[in-house]
Amino acid sequence: MGADAIDTAMAVLPPSLPLGFVMNKLRGKEGDISQLPPTRYAKAIGAALGVSDTVGQLDKSVRRAMDLPVLDDWTAYRIDTELANLAATGAITADEAKRAMISREGPAFAMAERREAEASAFGVAGGLTFGTSIALYPEGEKNLRDMQLLYKAARAAELDGDTEALNTFFDQNPAYEARLALYKNPEERLRNFLTSSIWQKWMDMPSAYRQDVQQALGYEFDQAFLNKETRSYADIPMETLARWARTMGEQIPSKPDTKPLPVDWSPPATVQAVQQYYQMRGQLFDWPAVSAAQSEYYAIPADDKITWQTGVYTSGAKKGQPKFASRTQRDIYVGKHPELDQYWTWRKEFLKQYPSVQGYLDEQKVMMGDTPPTQPSPAAQGRTVEWPPEMARAVVMALTTGRDLPPATKRKVLADWQAAGGALSWEQWAAGQLGMSN
């Protein structure tokens, strides 16, 4: 008889308490071994007398001695329900509730344990008095059920094409995240918590620190987490998620000993200058429009030009021959978009004052893709390699800030440089590869 069949039989014709205890122990289902009646009564009396914590610790000691989980599954679920209710009333935050569900300790968890004991005491008293258990309907439960209606409406709106409906709902009702965590197993809770924490830390970081973290966490972080085309949170090992979150400064519930990766943090002055750059750019220019125009500009081949006849030579060796003039398509484009020239003038002056900022700028990858000029410098000649964007960003930062390249990136760059002949210094050669020489 399989385990499912046994579960069905025990539900329909439950065996005696000792037999059920033994069967669940042998089947590895210790979480199904609930509290014994004397324990429930003792906790009820303890809750009534205000000493539920003491009775609860005695119960945990007994279960540990019997090699059982400290909490049976139903008690653990009721405590988690109280955590969600506490979040719904504002007594704790949704983040505190989710942390407590994972760590099973701390002030929030102790508060939920006491509330669960008090609710159980009320149920036991009802059973002894009326012959049937009575359940409380706390304020938090009512709030969560109201939120559930809004959550369902947001889900429906998302299915109808409103991509921001759920984000808006959770912004307005963060406590409901704790409610949803009730229905996940411990590993899913931790994975969701880590994923959410990494994104929150990432969004709160100054732009320069984001690039520092990207260099420290490497290619896997870019592809498995940030890149929406390739990421898959479920496939990232839990230890890797924990390490990333810890590197960003997150304290990991249930994994307090996780070590962060070393990060070469940018100097505070550079971080401030990068933030100032973005702030001023947004104030002085219509950046979405300028950015679009800049991308279109660099999409035009640098040597694409038009030529027309302006007349004929009237004297000299070329007398009688046609005279021509030419202009690049890029020059023509800038003439139609004077905002580009205004932006580049401002940008040049800013970078002259703060040269270390260049490697951090979000449009740098657009400008790095520029086709070399018609007469390239010696460093740019023989340009044959193509580096992934994250590697190119690391090289630009090294060239403009003097910082060391990450080890894997440095090995790749030096190998490419040596394969190209190594006639110049690797810095000059790399600058030519990125179109930075002129």
C-alpha positions in Angstrom: 0.0 0.0 0.0 1.5 3.4 -1.1 1.9 6.4 1.1 -1.1 8.2 -0.5 -3.3 5.2 0.2 -2.2 5.1 3.8 -2.9 8.9 4.2 -6.4 8.3 2.8 -7.0 5.3 5.1 -5.8 7.3 8.1 -8.0 10.2 7.3 -11.2 8.0 6.9 -10.4 5.5 9.8 -7.8 7.2 12.0 -5.8 4.7 14.1 -5.1 5.1 17.8 -2.9 8.0 18.7 0.2 5.9 19.5 -0.2 3.9 16.4 -0.6 7.0 14.2 2.5 8.4 15.9 4.6 5.3 15.1 3.3 5.1 11.5 4.1 8.7 10.7 7.6 8.3 12.3 8.3 5.2 10.2 7.1 6.9 7.0 9.3 10.0 7.5 6.3 12.2 8.1 7.3 13.6 11.4 5.7 16.9 10.5 2.3 15.2 10.6 2.7 14.3 14.3 0.7 16.9 16.0 0.7 18.1 19.6 -0.6 15.6 22.1 -3.9 16.6 23.9 -2.1 17.3 27.2 0.3 19.6 25.4 -2.6 21.5 23.8 -4.3 21.9 27.1 -1.1 23.0 28.8 -0.5 25.6 26.1 -4.1 26.8 26.4 -3.7 27.3 30.2 -0.3 28.9 29.7 -1.8 31.4 27.2 -4.6 32.2 29.6 -2.1 32.8 32.4 0.3 34.8 30.1 3.1 32.2 30.2 2.6 30.6 26.8 6.2 31.2 25.9 7.5 29.0 28.8 5.0 26.2 28.0 6.0 26.5 24.3 9.7 26.1 25.1 8.9 22.9 27.2 7.0 21.5 24.2 9.8 22.2 21.9 12.3 20.5 24.2 10.2 17.4 24.4 9.8 17.2 20.6 13.6 17.7 20.1 14.2 14.9 22.6 12.0 12.7 20.5 13.8 13.7 17.3 10.7 15.4 15.9 10.4 18.8 14.2 10.1 21.6 16.8 6.7 22.5 15.3 4.2 20.1 13.6 3.0 21.2 10.2 -0.3 22.5 11.3 1.1 24.6 14.2 3.7 26.0 11.8 1.0 26.9 9.3 -1.1 28.6 12.0 2.0 30.6 13.1 2.6 31.7 9.5 -1.0 32.7 9.2 -0.6 34.9 12.3 2.5 36.4 10.7 0.5 37.3 7.6 -2.3 38.7 9.8 0.3 40.8 11.7 1.6 42.2 8.4 -2.0 43.0 7.3 -2.7 45.1 10.4 0.6 46.9 10.2 2.0 45.4 13.4 5.0 44.2 11.4 6.1 44.7 7.8 5.7 42.2 5.0 9.5 41.9 4.9 9.6 41.1 8.6 6.8 38.5 8.2 8.6 36.8 5.3 11.9 36.8 7.1 10.3 35.2 10.2 8.6 32.5 8.0 12.1 31.5 6.8 14.2 31.9 9.9 11.6 30.7 12.4 13.0 33.0 15.0 13.1 36.7 16.0 10.7 39.1 17.6 8.1 38.9 14.8 8.1 35.1 15.0 7.7 35.1 18.8 4.8 37.5 18.5 3.1 35.2 16.0 3.7 32.2 18.3 2.0 34.0 21.2 -1.0 34.9 19.0 -1.2 31.3 17.7 -1.2 30.0 21.3 -3.9 32.5 22.4 -6.1 31.5 19.4 -5.6 27.8 20.2 -6.4 28.5 23.8 -9.7 30.1 22.7 -10.4 27.0 20.5 -9.7 24.6 23.4 -11.8 26.5 25.8 -14.7 26.4 23.3 -14.2 22.7 22.9 -14.3 22.0 26.6 -17.3 24.4 27.1 -19.5 23.7 24.0 -18.1 20.4 22.7 -16.8 22.0 19.6 -13.8 24.1 18.7 -14.3 27.9 18.2 -12.0 29.9 15.9 -11.2 33.6 16.1 -11.6 35.9 13.1 -8.8 38.4 13.6 -8.7 41.9 12.0 -5.7 40.9 9.9 -7.6 38.0 8.3 -10.4 40.4 7.3 -7.9 42.8 5.8 -6.3 40.0 3.8 -9.6 38.8 2.4 -10.3 42.3 1.3 -6.9 42.4 -0.4 -7.6 39.0 -2.0 -10.4 40.6 -4.0 -8.1 43.3 -5.2 -5.4 40.8 -6.0 -7.8 38.8 -8.2 -8.9 41.9 -9.9 -5.2 42.8 -10.6 -4.5 39.3 -12.0 -7.5 39.6 -14.3 -6.3 43.1 -15.4 -2.9 41.6 -16.2 -4.4 38.9 -18.3 -6.2 41.6 -20.2 -2.9 43.3 -21.0 -2.3 45.7 -18.1 1.4 44.8 -17.4 1.6 47.1 -14.4 -1.6 45.9 -12.6 0.2 43.5 -10.2 3.1 45.8 -9.6 0.7 48.5 -8.6 -1.3 46.1 -6.4 1.8 45.0 -4.5 3.1 48.6 -4.2 -0.3 49.5 -2.5 -0.7 46.2 -0.6 2.8 44.9 0.3 1.4 42.8 3.2 -0.3 40.5 0.7 3.2 39.1 -0.2 3.3 37.5 3.2 -0.1 35.9 2.6 1.1 34.4 -0.7 4.2 33.1 1.1 1.9 30.9 3.2 1.3 28.6 0.3 4.9 28.0 -0.6 7.3 25.4 0.7 10.4 26.6 2.7 12.7 26.4 -0.3 10.3 28.4 -2.5 9.9 31.0 0.2 13.7 31.4 0.5 14.2 31.6 -3.2 11.4 34.2 -3.6 12.8 36.2 -0.7 16.3 36.2 -2.1 15.2 37.1 -5.6 13.1 39.9 -4.3 15.8 41.2 -2.0 18.4 41.2 -4.8 16.1 43.2 -7.0 15.3 45.7 -4.2 18.9 46.2 -3.4 19.8 46.6 -7.0 17.1 49.2 -7.7 18.2 51.2 -4.6 21.9 51.2 -5.6 23.5 54.3 -7.2 24.4 53.6 -10.8 28.1 53.4 -10.2 27.7 50.8 -7.4 25.6 48.7 -9.8 28.5 48.4 -12.2 30.8 47.5 -9.3 28.4 44.7 -8.3 28.2 43.5 -11.9 31.9 43.2 -12.2 32.1 41.3 -8.9 29.2 38.9 -9.6 30.3 38.3 -13.2 28.8 37.0 -16.4 26.4 34.6 -14.6 24.7 37.4 -12.8 24.2 39.3 -16.0 22.8 36.4 -17.9 21.0 34.4 -15.3 19.5 37.3 -13.3 19.5 40.6 -15.1 19.0 39.7 -18.7 15.2 39.3 -19.2 15.9 37.2 -22.4 18.0 34.6 -20.7 17.3 34.7 -16.9 15.7 31.8 -15.1 15.4 32.4 -11.3 14.4 28.8 -10.7 17.7 27.5 -12.2 20.0 29.6 -10.1 21.4 27.5 -7.2 20.2 28.7 -3.8 23.7 29.2 -2.6 24.5 31.4 -5.5 21.4 33.6 -4.8 22.3 33.8 -1.2 25.9 34.8 -2.0 24.7 37.5 -4.4 22.2 38.9 -1.9 24.8 38.9 0.9 27.3 40.7 -1.4 24.7 43.4 -1.8 24.3 43.8 1.9 21.3 41.6 2.6 21.2 39.6 5.9 20.1 36.1 4.9 17.5 34.4 7.1 18.4 30.7 7.8 21.8 31.3 6.2 23.6 33.9 8.5 27.1 32.5 7.7 26.9 33.2 3.9 30.0 35.1 2.9 29.8 38.0 0.5 32.0 38.2 -2.6 34.7 40.9 -2.6 33.6 44.1 -4.4 35.9 46.8 -5.6 33.6 49.7 -4.7 34.0 53.0 -6.6 35.2 56.0 -4.6 32.3 58.0 -3.1 33.4 61.1 -5.1 33.0 59.1 -8.4 29.6 57.7 -7.3 28.4 61.3 -6.5 29.7 62.6 -9.8 27.9 59.8 -11.8 24.7 60.6 -10.0 25.2 64.3 -10.7 25.7 63.6 -14.3 22.4 61.7 -14.6 20.6 64.4 -12.6 21.9 67.2 -14.7 21.3 65.4 -18.0 17.7 64.8 -17.1 17.2 68.5 -16.1 19.0 70.0 -19.2 17.9 67.7 -22.0 14.9 65.6 -23.1 17.0 62.5 -22.6 14.6 59.9 -24.1 14.5 61.9 -27.3 18.3 62.7 -27.3 19.1 59.1 -26.5 17.0 57.9 -29.5 18.6 60.4 -31.8 22.1 59.4 -30.6 21.4 55.7 -31.3 20.2 56.6 -34.7 23.3 58.7 -35.3 25.7 55.8 -34.4 23.7 53.4 -36.5 24.7 55.4 -39.6 28.1 54.1 -41.0 30.8 56.6 -40.3 32.0 56.5 -44.0 28.5 56.9 -45.5 28.6 60.2 -47.4 27.0 61.9 -50.3 29.0 63.7 -53.1 27.8 66.3 -55.5 29.3 68.5 -58.2 29.7 72.2 -57.3 31.1 73.4 -60.6 34.3 73.2 -62.6 37.9 74.4 -62.0 38.5 77.6 -63.9 42.3 77.6 -63.6 45.3 75.5 -62.8 46.1 71.9 -63.7 42.5 70.8 -63.2 41.1 73.6 -65.3 37.9 72.4 -67.0 37.5 69.4 -64.7 34.4 69.0 -62.4 34.7 70.2 -58.8 33.0 68.1 -56.1 32.0 68.5 -52.5 30.9 65.8 -50.0 29.3 65.5 -46.6 28.8 62.5 -44.4 25.3 61.3 -43.6 26.2 61.7 -39.9 26.9 65.4 -40.4 23.6 65.8 -42.2 21.8 64.0 -39.4 23.3 66.3 -36.7 22.3 69.3 -38.8 18.7 68.2 -38.5 19.1 67.4 -34.7 20.9 70.3 -33.1 20.1 68.9 -29.7 22.7 66.2 -30.3 25.5 68.8 -30.7 24.3 70.7 -27.6 24.3 67.5 -25.6 27.7 66.4 -26.8 29.2 69.8 -26.0 27.8 69.6 -22.4 28.9 66.0 -22.0 32.5 66.8 -23.2 32.8 69.6 -20.7 31.4 67.5 -17.9 33.8 64.6 -18.6 36.7 67.1 -18.8 36.0 68.0 -15.2 35.2 64.4 -14.1 37.1 62.0 -16.5 36.5 58.9 -14.3 32.8 59.1 -14.9 33.0 58.0 -18.6 33.2 54.3 -17.9 30.0 54.3 -15.9 27.7 56.0 -18.4 24.7 54.1 -19.7 25.1 55.4 -23.3 28.8 54.4 -23.4 27.9 51.0 -24.9 26.1 52.8 -27.8 29.1 54.9 -28.5 31.5 52.0 -28.1 29.7 50.4 -31.1 30.8 53.3 -33.3 32.4 52.3 -36.6 36.0 53.5 -36.7 36.7 56.6 -38.7 37.8 56.5 -42.3 41.5 57.0 -41.3 41.8 55.0 -38.1 44.6 55.5 -35.6 47.3 52.9 -35.4 45.7 51.5 -32.2 42.4 50.9 -34.0 43.9 49.3 -37.1 43.5 45.5 -37.4 40.3 45.8 -35.2 39.1 42.2 -35.3 37.7 41.2 -31.9 34.2 41.4 -30.6 33.6 41.5 -26.9 30.3 41.0 -25.0 28.8 44.3 -23.7 29.6 43.5 -20.1 33.3 42.8 -21.0 33.5 45.9 -23.0 32.1 47.9 -20.1 34.7 46.5 -17.8 37.5 47.4 -20.2 36.2 51.0 -20.6 36.1 51.4 -16.8 39.6 50.1 -16.5 40.9 52.5 -19.2 39.1 55.5 -17.8 39.4 54.9 -14.0 42.7 53.0 -13.7 41.0 50.1 -11.9 42.1 46.5 -12.5 40.1 44.3 -14.8 38.3 41.3 -13.3 40.7 38.3 -13.7 38.7 36.4 -16.3 38.2 39.6 -18.4 41.9 40.4 -18.1 42.9 36.9 -19.3 40.7 37.3 -22.4 41.8 40.8 -23.2 45.5 39.9 -22.9 45.1 36.8 -25.0 43.3 38.8 -27.8 46.0 41.5 -27.6 48.8 39.0 -27.9 47.0 37.3 -30.8 46.9 40.7 -32.6 50.6 41.0 -32.4 51.2 43.0 -29.2 52.9 45.8 -31.0 51.3 48.5 -28.8 50.6 48.4 -25.1 47.5 46.4 -24.3 45.8 49.6 -23.1 46.4 51.4 -26.4 45.3 48.4 -28.4 42.1 47.9 -26.3 41.2 51.6 -26.6 41.5 51.2 -30.4 39.2 48.1 -30.2 36.6 50.2 -28.5 37.0 53.3 -30.7 38.3 55.4 -27.8 41.6 56.4 -29.4 40.5 59.6 -31.1 
